[in-house]
Amino acid sequence: MLDVTERFLKYVSVGTNSDEECEKCPSSPSQLILGKKIADDMVSIGLQNVRMDEHGYVYGFLPGKGSLSDAPALGFISHMDTSPSVPGDGIRPEIVKCSGKDIPLASGKNTITLEMFPDIAKLDGEELIVTDGTTLLGADDKAGVA
C-alpha cells in the first residue's frame, strides 16, 4: 500500500490542465486518467461501491464501524482539473529540505521566495514537495485526495 507521499506524487504526475474552450465534463481526457487512479486506490484501501461515471466523477463508500455505523453520511468533494495558465504535463516534483529561506527550484527559472510566502520561515527543517519550476504542481486538491 502506498503512503500518502507516494500517493500524492502519483497523482501530481498526471497533468490535468483544464481546457477552457471545452464544454464537456471533464474538459480534458487526463482527468479521466487521474480519476481511474483514484478509484483504483479507493478500492485498494477498502472502500465499497467505488465507481467513476462518464464525467469523471469518482464515488465510493466507507461504512462506519462500531458506534459510527449509524452516523450520518459525510461527503468529500474535490476537483481534478488544474489551471490551464501554466503547463501541467511532464510534472517533475521534488522533495526538498526547507531551510526557512528562499527555495530555488531545480529548473533555475523560478524561486519560491520569503517575500511571496513568508510562512516558509516557519518551515525550517521540514520537507516540502515542490515543482521544478517548469510546470505547476497541481497540488491543491490532489493533496486532499491523497
DRENVO-995929 format. One line per 5 residues: their letters; for each residue z, x, y of N, C-alpha, C, CB. Coordinates in steps of 0.2 Angstrom, whole numbers. Glycine has a CB too. Layout:
a = Z:X:Y:Z:X:Y:Z:X:Y:Z:X:Y ~ ...
This chain:
mldvt = 0:4:-6:0:0:0:0:4:6:6:-5:0 ~ -4:2:11:-4:6:17:2:5:22:-11:4:21 ~ 4:11:25:9:10:30:6:7:36:13:16:31 ~ 10:5:41:7:2:47:3:7:51:13:0:52 ~ 4:13:51:0:18:55:-7:18:51:3:25:55
erflk = -7:19:45:-14:19:41:-18:13:42:-12:20:34 ~ -14:7:42:-17:1:43:-20:0:50:-13:-5:41 ~ -17:2:55:-19:2:62:-25:6:62:-13:4:66 ~ -25:13:60:-31:17:60:-37:14:57:-29:24:57 ~ -36:11:51:-41:7:48:-44:2:52:-39:4:41
yvsvg = -40:-2:56:-43:-7:60:-46:-5:66:-37:-12:62 ~ -43:0:69:-47:3:75:-53:6:74:-42:7:79 ~ -54:8:68:-60:12:66:-66:7:66:-60:15:59 ~ -65:1:66:-70:-4:66:-72:-6:74:-69:-11:62 ~ -77:-4:76:-79:-6:83:-81:-13:83:-85:-1:86
tnsde = -77:-17:88:-78:-24:88:-80:-26:95:-72:-27:86 ~ -84:-22:99:-86:-25:105:-89:-32:105:-91:-20:108 ~ -86:-36:110:-89:-42:110:-96:-42:114:-85:-47:114 ~ -100:-47:113:-107:-47:116:-107:-53:121:-112:-48:111 ~ -106:-52:127:-106:-57:132:-112:-61:133:-104:-54:139
ecekc = -117:-59:130:-123:-63:130:-124:-68:124:-129:-59:130 ~ -120:-67:119:-120:-71:113:-116:-77:114:-117:-67:107 ~ -118:-83:112:-115:-89:112:-112:-91:106:-119:-95:115 ~ -112:-87:100:-109:-88:94:-102:-86:94:-114:-85:88 ~ -99:-88:89:-92:-85:87:-92:-83:80:-87:-90:89
pssps = -91:-77:79:-89:-71:83:-95:-69:87:-86:-66:80 ~ -94:-65:92:-100:-63:96:-103:-57:93:-98:-62:103 ~ -100:-54:89:-103:-48:85:-102:-48:78:-101:-41:89 ~ -106:-45:74:-105:-45:67:-99:-41:64:-111:-43:63 ~ -98:-36:68:-92:-31:67:-86:-35:66:-92:-25:71
qlilg = -85:-40:70:-79:-44:70:-78:-47:63:-79:-49:75 ~ -83:-49:60:-83:-51:53:-80:-46:48:-89:-55:51 ~ -83:-40:49:-81:-34:45:-73:-33:46:-85:-28:47 ~ -71:-33:52:-64:-32:53:-60:-38:50:-62:-32:60 ~ -62:-44:51:-59:-50:48:-58:-49:40:-63:-56:49
kkiad = -63:-47:37:-63:-46:30:-58:-41:28:-70:-44:27 ~ -57:-35:32:-52:-30:30:-45:-33:31:-53:-24:35 ~ -44:-37:36:-38:-40:37:-36:-45:32:-38:-44:44 ~ -41:-49:30:-40:-54:24:-38:-51:18:-46:-59:23 ~ -42:-45:16:-40:-41:10:-33:-39:11:-45:-36:9
dmvsi = -31:-36:16:-24:-33:17:-19:-39:16:-24:-30:24 ~ -21:-45:19:-16:-50:18:-15:-52:11:-18:-56:22 ~ -20:-52:7:-20:-53:0:-16:-48:-3:-27:-54:-3 ~ -17:-42:-1:-13:-36:-5:-6:-36:-3:-17:-30:-2 ~ -4:-39:2:3:-39:3:7:-45:1:5:-38:11
glqnv = 3:-50:-2:6:-56:-5:5:-62:-1:13:-54:-6 ~ 1:-63:4:0:-69:7:-4:-74:3:-3:-68:14 ~ -3:-80:4:-6:-85:-1:-12:-89:3:-1:-90:-4 ~ -16:-92:0:-22:-96:3:-25:-92:8:-19:-102:6 ~ -26:-86:7:-30:-82:13:-37:-83:12:-29:-74:11
rmdeh = -40:-84:18:-47:-86:19:-50:-84:26:-49:-93:17 ~ -56:-83:26:-59:-82:33:-65:-87:33:-62:-74:33 ~ -65:-90:39:-71:-95:40:-77:-92:43:-69:-101:44 ~ -82:-96:43:-89:-93:46:-89:-90:53:-94:-98:45 ~ -83:-92:57:-82:-90:63:-78:-83:64:-79:-95:68
gyvyg = -76:-81:58:-72:-75:58:-64:-76:59:-74:-70:63 ~ -62:-83:59:-55:-84:59:-52:-83:52:-54:-92:61 ~ -46:-79:52:-43:-77:46:-37:-81:46:-42:-70:45 ~ -35:-84:40:-29:-88:39:-26:-86:33:-31:-96:38 ~ -19:-87:33:-15:-85:27:-8:-88:27:-15:-77:26
flpgk = -5:-89:22:1:-92:22:7:-88:18:1:-99:18 ~ 12:-87:21:18:-83:19:24:-88:18:20:-77:23 ~ 25:-90:12:30:-95:11:37:-92:13:30:-98:4 ~ 41:-96:15:48:-94:17:52:-94:10:52:-99:22 ~ 57:-90:10:62:-89:4:69:-91:6:61:-82:1
gslsd = 72:-93:1:79:-95:2:81:-100:7:83:-88:3 ~ 85:-98:12:87:-103:17:81:-104:22:93:-101:21 ~ 76:-100:21:70:-101:26:64:-105:22:67:-94:28 ~ 65:-107:16:60:-111:13:58:-117:16:62:-112:6 ~ 62:-120:20:61:-127:23:60:-126:31:66:-132:22
apalg = 60:-119:33:59:-118:40:52:-121:43:60:-110:42 ~ 52:-122:49:46:-124:52:41:-119:52:47:-127:60 ~ 34:-120:52:29:-116:51:28:-112:58:22:-119:50 ~ 26:-106:57:25:-101:63:18:-98:63:31:-96:64 ~ 14:-99:68:8:-96:68:7:-90:73:3:-101:70
fishm = 3:-85:70:2:-79:75:-6:-79:76:4:-73:71 ~ -8:-79:82:-15:-80:84:-17:-73:88:-16:-86:88 ~ -22:-70:86:-25:-64:89:-32:-64:90:-22:-58:85 ~ -35:-60:94:-42:-59:94:-44:-53:91:-45:-60:102 ~ -50:-52:89:-53:-46:86:-58:-42:90:-56:-47:79
dtsps = -60:-46:95:-65:-43:99:-62:-38:104:-70:-48:103 ~ -66:-33:106:-64:-28:112:-69:-28:117:-63:-21:109 ~ -67:-25:123:-71:-26:129:-78:-22:128:-67:-22:134 ~ -83:-26:130:-90:-23:130:-91:-17:135:-95:-28:130 ~ -86:-16:140:-87:-12:145:-87:-4:144:-83:-14:151
vpgdg = -84:-3:138:-83:4:135:-85:4:128:-76:6:136 ~ -89:10:126:-91:10:119:-86:9:114:-95:17:118 ~ -87:5:109:-82:4:104:-84:6:97:-80:-3:104 ~ -90:9:96:-92:12:90:-90:19:89:-99:10:88 ~ -89:22:83:-88:29:82:-81:31:85:-93:33:86
irpei = -76:26:84:-70:27:87:-67:33:83:-65:21:87 ~ -64:38:87:-60:44:84:-53:44:86:-64:50:85 ~ -49:40:83:-42:40:86:-38:47:84:-38:34:83 ~ -33:48:88:-30:55:86:-22:53:87:-32:60:91 ~ -18:56:83:-11:56:84:-9:62:88:-7:55:77
vkcsg = -6:61:93:-4:67:97:4:66:99:-7:67:104 ~ 7:72:99:14:73:101:15:73:108:17:79:98 ~ 18:68:111:19:67:118:24:72:121:21:60:120 ~ 22:75:127:27:80:130:30:77:136:23:86:132 ~ 28:70:137:31:67:143:27:69:149:38:69:144
kdipl = 21:72:148:17:74:154:10:71:152:17:82:154 ~ 5:73:157:-2:71:156:-4:72:149:-6:74:161 ~ -8:68:146:-11:69:139:-18:70:140:-9:63:135 ~ -21:76:139:-28:77:139:-31:75:133:-30:85:141 ~ -37:71:133:-40:68:127:-45:73:124:-43:62:129
asgkn = -46:73:118:-50:78:114:-57:79:117:-50:76:107 ~ -60:74:120:-67:75:122:-67:79:128:-70:68:124 ~ -61:80:132:-61:84:138:-64:80:144:-65:90:137 ~ -66:74:142:-68:69:148:-63:65:151:-74:65:145 ~ -58:64:148:-53:60:151:-46:62:150:-53:53:149
title = -41:60:154:-34:62:153:-30:56:154:-32:68:158 ~ -25:55:150:-20:49:152:-15:52:156:-17:46:145 ~ -14:50:162:-10:53:167:-4:50:169:-14:54:174 ~ 1:54:171:8:51:173:7:46:179:13:56:174 ~ 2:48:183:1:44:189:-1:37:187:-4:47:193
mfpdi = -5:36:182:-8:30:180:-3:26:175:-15:31:176 ~ 0:30:171:5:27:166:12:31:166:2:28:159 ~ 16:29:171:22:33:172:27:33:167:26:30:178 ~ 26:28:162:31:27:156:30:33:151:30:21:153 ~ 24:37:152:23:42:147:29:47:148:17:46:149
akldg = 32:48:154:38:52:155:44:50:150:40:52:162 ~ 44:44:148:50:42:144:48:43:136:51:34:145 ~ 42:45:135:40:46:128:40:53:125:33:43:127 ~ 43:57:129:43:65:127:46:65:119:48:69:131 ~ 42:68:115:43:69:108:41:64:104:51:70:108
eeliv = 38:59:106:36:53:102:28:55:100:36:47:106 ~ 26:52:95:19:52:93:16:46:95:18:53:85 ~ 10:47:98:6:42:101:-1:42:97:5:42:109 ~ -4:36:97:-11:36:94:-15:34:100:-12:30:88 ~ -20:39:101:-25:38:107:-32:39:105:-23:44:112
tdgtt = -36:37:109:-43:38:108:-45:45:110:-48:33:113 ~ -51:48:108:-53:55:110:-56:55:117:-58:57:105 ~ -56:49:120:-59:48:127:-66:46:127:-58:55:130 ~ -70:46:122:-77:44:122:-78:37:121:-81:48:117 ~ -73:33:118:-73:26:116:-66:23:118:-75:25:109
llgad = -66:17:118:-60:13:119:-56:14:112:-60:6:121 ~ -50:13:112:-46:12:106:-46:5:103:-39:15:106 ~ -46:0:107:-46:-7:104:-40:-8:101:-52:-8:99 ~ -34:-6:104:-28:-6:101:-24:-12:102:-24:0:103 ~ -25:-16:107:-21:-22:109:-19:-26:103:-24:-26:114
dkagv = -23:-30:101:-22:-35:96:-22:-32:89:-26:-41:96 ~ -26:-26:88:-27:-23:82:-20:-20:80:-32:-18:82 ~ -16:-18:85:-9:-15:83:-5:-21:81:-6:-12:90 ~ -5:-27:84:-1:-33:82:-3:-35:75:-2:-38:87 ~ -9:-35:74:-11:-37:67:-9:-32:62:-19:-38:67
a = -10:-26:63:-7:-21:58:0:-22:57:-9:-13:61
